[in-house]
Amino acid sequence: MLNIGWAKRLVTYQTDAHGQPVNQILVEAATDIAKELYLGAVVDRSSRRVVFMASTEGGVEIEKVAEETPHLIHKIAIDPLAGPMPYQGRELAFKLGLEGKQVQQFTKIFMGLANIFLERDLALIEINPLVITKQGDLICLDGKLGADGNALFRQPDLREMRDQSQEDPREAQAAQWELNYVALDGNIGCMVNGAGLAMGTMDIVKLHGGEPANFLDVGGGATKERVTEAFKIILSDSNVKAVLVNIFGGIVRCDLIADGIIGAVEEVGR
């Protein structure tokens, strides 16, 4: 891993037009690839279990595989009481057409990923591609993981790895106030309480030809200070021309919302 003193911004289809700063470069040896596989895990909300997915279609987005060739994705659910079992790794390996030492290697990788997922409270772990070399060995060539933000309080090591240079400053500021904020590209700011109502509000804005500038859920335990900070975060976006406030009064006092808005306007002067 190389730390670089200068940083250029990388723009891809996964970033906005401004891209992300590149502070480190990982240099690896070239690999003779015979075949690319996919192995990943997510929390399946319907079964309420961690589900591993494996496919012979590695090197491409798993969403594309699920849409075009769903029969090529093999799944294994982890029993929360028993935990991951080696036989589950072997079952996936056989479905991928692996044989001999590859089955043992795959099972070791599967068990390692499953244990990391559970021990580190992850929301996503993905090896793409997991390659078979021309020598017949398995190598994790590229990987990524996503931490569950709600569990970071018990994962101090992961919390220390957080790189705020990769985050939108407004989103980082919102997180400090326990606000659920996501910056978007529109010009109509939205302040709502409740994630469902917030998404519905954004849909209504889009339905009538507008473009929401953000997703913002102030939550049911909003205080004047949090509302003030939320409004200031919205107004810190220079693209915002108007703010739509949609508050369900059954879970928060509307006078607190009003006081918070007044306080923010007085501070910002907009």
C-alpha positions in Angstrom: 0.0 0.0 0.0 1.5 3.3 -1.1 0.5 6.6 0.7 0.7 9.5 -1.7 1.3 13.1 -0.7 -0.8 14.4 -3.6 -4.3 13.3 -4.3 -6.2 13.4 -7.6 -9.9 12.8 -7.8 -11.2 9.7 -9.4 -14.5 10.0 -11.3 -16.5 6.8 -12.1 -20.1 5.9 -12.6 -20.3 5.3 -8.8 -19.3 8.9 -7.9 -20.8 12.3 -8.6 -19.2 14.7 -11.1 -16.6 15.8 -8.5 -15.3 12.3 -7.9 -13.4 11.0 -4.8 -9.9 11.9 -3.7 -7.3 9.1 -4.1 -5.0 9.1 -1.1 -3.6 5.5 -1.3 -2.7 3.1 -4.1 -2.7 -0.7 -3.6 -0.1 -2.4 -5.8 -0.4 -6.2 -6.3 1.4 -8.8 -8.4 -0.1 -9.6 -11.8 -2.2 -12.9 -11.7 -2.6 -15.4 -14.5 -6.4 -15.8 -14.5 -8.1 -18.9 -15.9 -11.6 -18.1 -14.6 -13.4 -15.5 -12.5 -16.0 -16.3 -9.8 -18.1 -14.2 -7.5 -18.6 -14.7 -3.7 -20.4 -12.3 -1.4 -22.8 -12.0 1.5 -25.5 -9.6 2.6 -28.2 -9.4 5.3 -31.4 -10.8 3.7 -34.3 -8.8 5.2 -36.9 -11.3 4.2 -35.3 -14.4 5.8 -33.6 -12.3 8.5 -30.3 -14.1 8.0 -26.9 -13.6 6.4 -27.1 -15.0 2.9 -24.0 -15.9 0.9 -24.2 -15.7 -2.9 -21.8 -17.4 -5.3 -21.7 -17.3 -9.1 -19.5 -18.5 -12.0 -20.1 -15.0 -13.5 -17.3 -13.2 -11.6 -15.8 -9.8 -12.7 -19.2 -8.2 -13.4 -21.8 -6.5 -11.1 -23.8 -9.1 -9.3 -26.9 -7.0 -9.9 -26.5 -7.5 -13.6 -26.1 -11.2 -13.2 -29.2 -11.3 -11.0 -31.2 -9.5 -13.7 -29.9 -11.3 -16.8 -29.0 -14.8 -15.6 -30.4 -15.3 -12.0 -30.1 -19.1 -12.3 -26.3 -18.7 -12.2 -26.5 -17.3 -8.6 -26.3 -19.9 -5.9 -27.3 -19.0 -2.3 -26.7 -20.3 1.2 -28.3 -18.9 4.3 -26.4 -18.9 7.6 -28.3 -20.2 10.6 -27.9 -17.5 13.3 -27.7 -20.1 16.1 -25.4 -22.7 14.4 -23.3 -20.2 12.6 -21.4 -20.9 9.3 -20.6 -24.5 8.7 -17.9 -26.0 6.4 -20.4 -28.2 4.6 -22.1 -25.0 3.4 -18.8 -23.9 1.8 -18.4 -27.2 0.2 -21.9 -27.2 -1.2 -21.3 -23.8 -2.9 -18.0 -25.0 -4.2 -19.6 -28.0 -5.8 -22.3 -25.8 -7.4 -19.5 -23.7 -8.9 -17.9 -26.7 -10.4 -14.8 -26.7 -8.2 -12.9 -29.9 -7.5 -10.0 -31.3 -5.6 -8.0 -28.8 -3.6 -10.1 -25.9 -4.9 -13.0 -27.2 -2.8 -10.8 -27.0 0.3 -9.5 -23.6 -0.6 -13.0 -22.2 -1.3 -14.4 -23.6 2.0 -11.5 -21.9 3.9 -12.3 -18.6 2.2 -16.1 -19.0 2.8 -15.6 -19.7 6.5 -13.2 -16.8 6.9 -15.6 -14.3 5.2 -18.6 -15.6 7.2 -16.8 -15.2 10.5 -15.6 -11.7 9.6 -19.1 -10.8 8.5 -20.6 -11.8 11.9 -17.8 -10.7 14.2 -17.5 -7.3 12.6 -21.2 -6.5 12.2 -21.0 -6.1 8.5 -23.8 -5.3 6.1 -21.9 -6.4 2.9 -18.9 -8.4 2.0 -17.9 -9.1 -1.5 -15.0 -10.8 -3.4 -15.3 -10.0 -7.0 -13.5 -11.5 -8.7 -12.5 -14.6 -6.8 -10.2 -16.1 -9.4 -9.0 -19.5 -10.4 -5.4 -19.1 -11.6 -3.9 -21.1 -14.4 -2.1 -23.1 -11.7 -5.6 -24.1 -10.3 -5.5 -22.1 -7.1 -8.1 -19.7 -5.7 -7.1 -16.1 -5.1 -9.3 -13.2 -3.7 -8.3 -10.6 -6.3 -10.6 -7.8 -5.3 -12.9 -7.3 -2.3 -15.0 -4.8 -0.5 -17.0 -4.7 2.7 -19.6 -2.4 4.1 -20.0 -1.8 7.8 -23.4 -1.5 9.5 -23.3 2.1 10.8 -25.7 1.2 13.6 -23.2 -1.2 15.0 -20.0 0.9 14.8 -20.3 1.8 18.5 -19.1 -1.8 19.3 -16.5 -1.9 16.5 -13.8 0.7 17.5 -11.3 -0.7 15.0 -13.6 -0.1 12.1 -14.6 3.3 13.5 -10.9 4.4 13.5 -10.6 3.3 9.8 -13.3 5.8 8.8 -11.9 8.2 6.2 -14.0 11.3 6.2 -12.1 12.7 3.1 -14.2 10.1 1.1 -17.5 11.4 2.5 -19.7 14.4 1.7 -18.9 17.0 4.4 -22.6 17.6 5.0 -23.3 13.9 5.5 -20.4 13.7 8.0 -21.7 16.7 9.9 -25.2 15.2 9.9 -24.0 11.9 11.3 -22.5 13.8 14.3 -26.0 15.0 15.1 -27.5 11.6 14.5 -29.4 12.9 11.4 -30.0 10.6 8.4 -28.9 12.9 5.5 -28.0 12.0 1.9 -26.9 14.7 -0.5 -28.5 14.7 -4.0 -28.2 16.8 -7.1 -31.5 18.8 -7.0 -32.4 22.3 -5.8 -35.4 21.6 -3.5 -34.3 20.9 0.1 -36.4 18.4 2.1 -36.7 18.2 5.9 -38.9 15.3 7.0 -39.3 13.1 10.1 -39.5 9.4 9.3 -37.6 7.6 6.5 -40.7 6.4 4.8 -42.3 9.9 4.8 -39.0 11.3 3.6 -38.9 9.0 0.6 -42.5 9.7 -0.1 -41.9 13.4 0.0 -39.0 13.1 -2.5 -41.3 11.0 -4.8 -43.9 13.8 -4.7 -41.3 16.4 -5.5 -40.2 14.3 -8.5 -43.8 13.6 -9.6 -44.4 17.3 -9.9 -41.3 18.0 -11.9 -38.9 19.1 -9.1 -35.6 17.7 -8.1 -34.9 17.0 -4.4 -31.6 18.3 -3.1 -31.3 15.8 -0.3 -32.8 13.0 1.8 -33.1 14.1 5.4 -34.8 12.3 8.3 -34.6 14.2 11.6 -36.2 11.3 13.4 -38.9 11.1 16.1 -36.7 12.4 18.9 -35.9 15.7 17.3 -34.8 18.6 19.4 -34.6 22.3 18.6 -30.8 22.1 18.3 -31.0 19.1 15.9 -33.6 20.7 13.8 -31.5 23.9 13.6 -28.5 21.9 12.6 -30.5 20.0 10.0 -31.8 23.2 8.4 -28.3 24.7 8.4 -27.0 21.6 6.6 -29.7 21.9 4.0 -29.0 25.6 3.5 -25.2 24.9 3.2 -25.9 23.4 -0.3 -25.6 26.4 -2.7 -27.9 24.6 -5.1 -30.9 24.8 -2.8 -33.5 27.3 -3.9 -36.3 26.3 -1.6 -36.9 24.0 1.3 -39.9 21.7 1.7 -40.7 20.9 5.4 -43.0 17.9 5.9 -43.4 17.0 9.5 -45.8 14.4 11.0 -46.9 15.9 14.2 -47.8 12.7 15.8 -44.2 11.8 16.7 -42.6 15.2 17.3 -43.7 18.5 18.6 -44.2 21.0 15.8 -43.3 24.0 17.9 -39.8 22.5 18.3 -39.5 22.2 14.6 -40.6 25.8 14.1 -38.2 27.1 16.7 -35.4 25.1 15.1 -36.2 26.5 11.6 -36.3 30.1 13.0 -33.0 29.6 14.8 -31.3 28.3 11.7 -32.6 31.1 9.5 -31.4 33.7 12.0 -27.9 32.1 12.1 -27.5 31.5 8.4 -29.3 34.7 7.3 -31.0 33.1 4.2 
